[in-house]
Amino acid sequence: MSRIFVIDDVKLCRLPAKSALMGAGHVVEEPEPTCVFDLMCALRQGRPDLVITDLEMPGCNGVSLIRTIREDPVLEKTPILVVSVHREESMVAGLSQMDIQGFLIKPVDVRRLVQESINILEWEEMSKMAPAR
């Protein structure tokens, strides 16, 4: 059972994702994306195994959130799955340089979201068990 944070300003996007992920056995939290500072407080307190985030949210820029997570010593290794309407290659390329683990384009089939989440979580678990070189 993993702890997953779903961050999106549109409740109609969060609810199906939350329901499907909970149905797959995960604990899901959906903090309101009011600002990066508040989200970081929630993330530091909740210590998620995976963050699923949108990019375009009023009051909270998803790219800024990802940068802040990557700069935080407690959260820097937290896997991030981006779910967005953005399709531009330059946006996706820029995000890959920010060490995200996945990118899905909205609207997302919740089965695909769950499977991508499982893949990321399994990969992270295997990476922790791999011998250091």
C-alpha positions in Angstrom: 0.0 0.0 0.0 1.5 3.3 -1.1 0.7 6.9 -0.2 -0.2 9.0 -3.2 -0.9 12.7 -3.4 -3.1 13.8 -6.3 -2.7 17.5 -6.9 -5.1 19.2 -9.4 -7.3 22.3 -9.1 -10.2 20.5 -10.8 -12.1 18.3 -8.4 -13.6 16.4 -11.3 -10.1 15.3 -12.3 -9.1 14.4 -8.8 -12.1 12.3 -7.8 -11.9 9.6 -10.4 -8.1 9.4 -10.0 -8.5 9.1 -6.2 -11.3 6.5 -6.5 -9.3 4.3 -8.9 -6.1 4.6 -6.9 -7.9 3.7 -3.7 -9.5 0.8 -5.5 -6.0 -0.4 -6.3 -5.2 -0.4 -2.6 -3.4 2.9 -2.2 -3.9 5.7 0.4 -4.7 8.9 -1.5 -4.6 12.4 -0.4 -5.7 15.4 -2.5 -4.5 18.7 -1.0 -5.9 21.9 -2.4 -3.3 23.5 -4.7 -3.6 27.0 -3.2 0.1 27.8 -3.4 3.4 26.0 -3.6 4.2 26.7 0.1 1.0 25.1 1.4 1.5 22.1 -0.9 5.1 21.7 0.3 3.9 21.7 3.9 1.4 19.0 3.1 3.9 17.0 1.2 6.6 17.2 3.9 4.0 16.2 6.5 2.5 13.4 4.4 5.7 12.0 2.9 4.0 10.5 -0.2 5.5 7.6 -2.2 4.2 9.3 -5.4 3.0 12.7 -6.4 0.6 13.1 -9.3 0.3 16.7 -10.3 -1.2 18.9 -12.9 0.8 21.8 -14.3 -1.7 24.6 -14.8 -3.4 25.5 -11.5 -4.5 29.0 -10.4 -2.3 30.1 -7.5 0.1 27.2 -7.9 2.4 26.6 -10.9 3.1 22.8 -11.3 6.6 23.4 -12.7 7.4 25.5 -9.7 6.1 22.8 -7.4 8.2 20.2 -9.2 11.3 22.4 -8.9 10.6 23.0 -5.2 10.2 19.2 -4.5 13.5 18.5 -6.3 15.3 21.1 -4.2 13.8 19.8 -0.9 16.2 17.5 1.0 13.2 15.5 2.4 11.2 15.1 -0.8 13.9 15.3 -3.6 13.7 11.6 -4.4 9.9 11.5 -4.4 8.6 10.1 -7.8 6.4 12.5 -9.8 3.9 11.7 -12.4 2.6 14.8 -14.4 -0.9 14.8 -15.8 -1.5 17.8 -18.1 -3.3 19.1 -21.2 0.1 20.3 -22.5 1.3 18.4 -25.5 4.2 20.6 -26.6 7.4 18.7 -27.1 9.5 21.5 -25.5 7.3 21.3 -22.4 7.7 17.5 -22.1 11.5 17.8 -22.8 11.9 20.4 -20.1 10.0 18.3 -17.6 12.1 15.3 -18.3 15.2 17.3 -17.3 13.4 17.9 -13.9 13.6 14.2 -13.1 9.9 13.3 -13.4 9.0 9.7 -13.7 6.0 9.9 -16.1 3.8 12.2 -18.2 0.2 11.6 -19.2 -2.0 13.8 -21.4 -5.5 14.7 -20.2 -8.0 13.4 -20.4 -6.5 10.3 -18.8 -8.2 6.9 -18.6 -8.0 6.1 -14.9 -6.9 2.5 -15.7 -3.9 3.9 -17.4 -3.2 6.3 -14.5 -3.4 3.4 -12.1 -1.1 1.2 -14.2 1.4 4.1 -14.7 1.4 4.7 -11.0 2.0 1.0 -10.2 4.9 0.9 -12.8 6.5 4.0 -11.2 6.1 2.7 -7.6 7.5 -0.8 -8.6 10.4 0.8 -10.4 11.2 2.9 -7.3 11.0 -0.1 -5.1 13.3 -2.2 -7.3 15.8 0.8 -7.5 16.0 0.9 -3.7 16.9 -2.9 -3.6 19.5 -2.7 -6.3 23.1 -3.0 -5.0 25.1 0.3 -4.9 27.9 0.6 -7.4 
